[in-house]
């Protein structure tokens, strides 16, 4: 059974505490926009998976109640940075499994200012790491880093990805300028995105000159904490036909989620610990079940939490050979006029990264692109899109969309 996205919506992603709103206000705005985009009411929705990381249990219900009090099941989803795409995957499975004809996937986050640390996505000193008095679920990942690189007093997620960048540079000759080219590209793309947290362009030289967070990563190569929400309406083919929604429908042609295997830890490398093996396997499965490959893809929204992760993901998706990603971004192949346009929204680095909303915001951008509704950032002739969303701990989700 096929599934389709027929409506998407998102708030502007903003610096935490910059607006006086609650997470349910964000969810009402994004969820209401997705329903309006689909041209349906909340009464048509049969299930609601809701993604978030930093709010209390049943916050999903509190958020969904802003859209209606219909008594439908609400599921609370937390998969670290892959939370939004995990909610989308549940929605697709409900539809393709024949359980429901119309599901709303909703994601939001209201965060604190400053770097991530502690519980949801990091904050660990080796295997003895604790978050909130309990052993961190990502302690094993940080233990890999600590054994090879030690542990410094810099933000832990920036540290493990920064060390992955250093390993990539040592192993393949990747340069600091190539890493900075990712940040420059994505900041440049965000200039045309009114929903982006940042909308300023920077040169490679300016990216390199910014404050170092954990070498070689500078501030303009790191995603910020953000407030925001995004949503998608996922429906069956019969729902599409019954409601005359073909002009709105974008097919979820293939999707896969993977988690860590022995490969993530066996090498002792931060490159593997931050998820390149997971991403590679998720891509393989998504290509297989969609019947499409990277050669068919026009536009990509991928998880550039740090510039190095965009380079690692190029390799995992099959866009280039192992170790060749620095040269790929430097060549212009991943921006307008190149082979693919990667992160036309500005990506996490510039659009922002409210964890529970990120994966659904990627889907929203791709739906707009494939419908030809992306305005000044439109990728000409885009017909196939790919989303990649990953979280430490770990989960990687790759989604292929087709118009």
N, C-alpha and C positions, 0 to 999 in steps of 0.2 A: 504494500500500500504506500502511495506517495504522500508526502507532506509538503506544505507550502507556508511561507511567511506572507501574510496579506496586510499586515499593519505593523509599523514600527514607530517608536517615539523615544525621545530622550530630553533631559534637561540640559542646559548648559552645565559643563563641568566647571567647578569653581574652587578657589582656595578655601580650605576649611575655615568656618566661622566668618566668612565674608558676607553671608546673608543670614538673616534671622528666620530660619525655616527648620522644620523637623524632617526626619526621614520620611514620614508619611506624606508630608507636603510634596517632596520630590517624587515619591511613587505615584501620587495622584496626578501630578503633571505629566510624567512620562507614560504611565499606564493609560491615562485619558487620551493622550496624543496617539498612542498606538491603536486604541479602539476607534478613535475618530478617523485615523488613516485607513483602517479597514472598513469603516462605515457600518460598524455594528455596535451594539450596546453590551454592557457587562453581563446582562442576562443570558447572552449566548455562550458565555464562557463556562466550561465544565470542570476545569482543573486549573490551579494556579501554583506552579513552582516559583518560589521567591528566593533569590540569592542575596546574601549579605554576610559580612564577617564580624563586624564590630558591635552589633546590637544584640539585645537579649533574646532568649528563646521566645518564639511566637511573635517576633517583630514582623514576620511575614504576614501574619493575620492582621495585625494593626495597620500595616501599609495597605493591604488589599481591601480592607473594610472602607477605605476612602473611595473606592470605586463602586462599591455596592455590598449589600448585606444579603447575599443570596444563599448562603450556607454551603457553597461548593468547597471541596477539599483544597486546603492550602498547605504546601510542603515547604519547610524551611531548609535551605541548601547552603552549605559552607564548604568550599573546596579551595580555600585561599584565593589566589589571584585568578584561578580558573572558575570561580563561582558562577559568574554570569553565563558562561558557555555551558556549564553543567546544568543550570536551570533550563537553558534552551534545549539541551540534549534530552532532558526528562520530558519536556513538552513534545519534542519530536517522537519519542518513544511511545508516549500516550496515544498519539495520533496514528503512527504507523502500526502500532500493536492493536488498533481497532478499539481501544478503550474509550476514546473521546474524539469528537469531531472538531472541537475548538478549545484551545488551551492558551492561556496568557502566561508567558514567561516574563518575570519581573525581577529587576535587580536594582539595588541601591546601596549607598554607603554614606554615612556621616562620620567623618574622620577627625582626628586631631592634627594640629599643625606639627610639622617636624617629620623626621625620618621614621619609617616603620621600625619597630623594635618590640621585643617581648613576645607576645602571643601569636598573632594571626599569621605573620609571614616571616618571622625571624626572631632574632635576639637570642643568641646562643654562644656559649663558650665551650666548644668541644662537646663530648658526650655527656659532660656533667651539667649542661645548660639547663636552666630552669626559666619558666615563664609563669608569673603569678604563683610561685611556690610549687609548681609542678614541672616535671620534665617536659621540655618543649618537644612537640612532635617532629620538628625538623632538626633535632639535636644530632641525629646521625649524619645529616648532610653537612652541618657545620663541623662535625667531628672530622670529616674528610678534609675540609679546608684547614682546620687547625693542625692536623697531622703534617700537612705539607707546607703551610704558609704561616702557621701561628695564628694568634687572634689579637687584633689591634682594637683600640678604642675608637673605631669609626662605625657608622651605621652598618649593622650586620649584613643586610641584603646587598648593600653597595659593596661590602667587603668580599662576599663570596663571588659576586659577578665581576668585581674588579680583578680578583685573582684569576677568574676564568679568562678575562681579557689578557692578563699578563702571560698566562700559559699559551694562549693563542698566538700572541706576539712572539714568544720564544720558540714555539713549535713551527710556525708557518711564516714568520717574517711580517706579520700584520703590523701596520704602523699606527701611531697615535693619530695621525691625520686621517687615516681610513676610518677609525672609530669615530672621530669627530665629524666625518662626512655624514654619518647616520644622523647625528643630532642636528646638523645644519639642514639636511634634507627635510627632516620631519618638522622642524620649526618653520621652514619655508612653506611647507604644505599647509600648516595650520593657519597661515595668514588668511586663507579663504574659507575658514570654518568658523561660523559665528558661535558654535557650541564649544569651541576649544577654550581651555583654561588660559592658555598663552597664545597670542596671535602676533608675535614679533619674529622677524627673520634675523638670522645670524649667519655670518660667514664661518668657514672652517676655522679660520684664525681666531675669531671671537669665541667659538666653542672651546678651542684649546686654551685660551687665556682665562676662561672662567675659573671660579674657585674649584680646587680639587676636593672631591668627596672621598674617594679612595683610589689612589693611582692605579691605572691611568685615567680613570673616569672623572670628568668635571661635572659641575652642576647641570650644565646644558646637555648632558648625556644621560641624565637620570630622570625617571618619572617622578612627579610630585605626589604628595597626598592630596586628595580631592574629595569634595562633596558632589554627589550627583546620582542620577537614576536613568535607567533605560529599560525598554520593554519591547516585546515582539509578540504578535498574535500568530500562532501556528495552527493550521487547520488541515483537514483532509481534502482530498480531491472532490468528494461529493459535496462538502461544504462550499468549496469554491464555485462549483457549478450551480448549486442550489441558490446561491446568493449573488451570482453574476460578478464574481471577483477575479476573473481571468486577467483583467487589465492591471490588477494590483499584485498578482501572485508571483512570487519568486520561489522556485523549487529548492527544497533542501535535498540536493542531489546525493550527498554522501556526508557522513559524519562518523568520527571515531574518538573515543577517549582511551588513553593508556595511562598506566601508573608506573612507578619505578620497578625495574627489574634488577637483577644482580649487576647488569652492565652499568647502572648508575653509580655503583660504589666500588666495583672491582678494580678499576684503574687507579683509584685514589686521586683522580683529576677533578677539579672544579667544573671543567667543561661538561663532564658527564653528570656530576652531582646536581648541576642547575638545570639539567633536563634535555640535552641534545638527543640522547637515545630515545627518550619518551616521545619527543616531537617527531623524530624520524619514523618511528613505528606508527604513531597516530596518522601521519601523512600517508604512509603506505596503505593503511587500512581504508582511509577516506578515499584515496584514489581508486582502490580496488572496488569498493562498494558503490562508487559513483560512475565508474567506467570512464573517468576523466583523469588526466595527468597534469603535471605542472605546465606542460607545453600548451594546454588548453586554457590556462588561467590568464585573465587580463588584469585583474586588480586584486590586491592582497591587503588585508588588515592583519598585522601580526604583532606579537607581544614584545614590544621594544621597551620593557621595563628599564633596561639599560642598553646603551648602544651595542654592547657586545652581544646581547641576546638577539638582536636583529641579525647580526652576522652569523651567529650559530644557527639561527632558524633558516636563513638562506640555504645553508648546507643541508639541514635536516629535511627541508621541503624538496630538495633536488634541483634547486635553481643553479647550483654550481657544485664543483667538486669540493671535497674536504680541504679546508685551508685556503680556498680561493675566494672567500666572501669579501675580504677587504678590497681585492681588486674589482669585484663585481660592483660594489657600491661606488667605488672611485670612478668606474667607467661610465656611470650615468644610466646603467641598465635598469635601475629600480625607481626611476622618477619619470615624470612626463617626457615623452619622446623616446623612452627606453623600452626594453622588452616587457617589463611589468611596471605598474605604478604601485609602490608599496607604501602603505599608510598615508593615503591622500587626506585623511582626517587630521593628520599631525601625529597620529599614534599616541601611545601612552606618554611619551616624553613631552609632548606639547599639548595634546588634547586634554591630558589628565588621566588619573588612574584611581577612581573610586572602586575598590576591589570588586564588590558585588555587581557593579554595573558595567564593568569594562567589556566583558565578552558579548553582552547584548548591545552595547554601543558599537562594537565592531560589526555585528550583524546589521544594525540599523544603517551604518555607512554603506555597507555593501548592497543592501536593498535599494538605497537611494541611487547608488552608482549604476546598478543593473537596470533600474527603471529609467535612467537618464534624468534624475531629479537632483543631482548633486551641485548644480549651479556652477560657480567659477572653478570648482575643483573637479568637475566631471572628467572622467577618463573616457575619451572618445571611443565609441563602439563597444563598450564593455558588455560582455554577455556571460562570463563566468567569473565568479569571485571566490576567494578562499580566505577564511578566518582562522587564525591560530592564537590560542589562549592557553597559558601555562601557569601553574602555581607550584611553588616549592612544597614538597611534602609527600607525594607529588601527584599532579594530574596535568595532562596535556590533552587539549581538545582541538581537533582540526575539523572544520566544516567547509564543504564545497557547496556553493549556491549557483544556480543556473537560471537564466531567464529565457 
